[in-house]
Amino acid sequence: MAKGSISIGDEVAIVATVRRRVTADRVSVSIPSYGFPHSIIDRTSQVQQGQPIELIGSVTHIDGDLATVNFGVPITVNLDTLRLVNAYKPPTSKTPLVDKPT
């Protein structure tokens, strides 16, 4: 993925691998380029060990080849492991923010 295609505010996805089920509603996952295990809430499905699962979050910070993504908690990963889901579009205002002079 090109470096310039992801920017702050974009919604991105990353494919993590299920490590094991921790409790009835929590799953431990391994995220590529993130050196620590991460636990997510997964109440709806019955995922198995080794199964890929997609996590979606928004980019909060970019520093060179690293991006901080908020998946409930901020996680810093390589830009190469992210896939763009939705680009950020700033809100548009139809009326001016200042009053007309009188």
Number of C-alpha atoms within 10 A of each C-alpha: 11 7 11 7 11 22 18 15 17 19 21 22 20 20 17 19 17 22 19 17 18 13 11 10 13 14 21 20 24 20 21 16 13 12 10 11 11 16 16 16 12 15 12 7 7 10 16 13 13 13 12 16 14 10 13 18 20 23 23 17 15 17 10 8 10 16 23 20 26 17 15 10 9 15 17 18 20 16 21 15 17 19 16 16 15 13 15 14 8 7 6 6 7 6 7 7 7 6 7 6 4 3
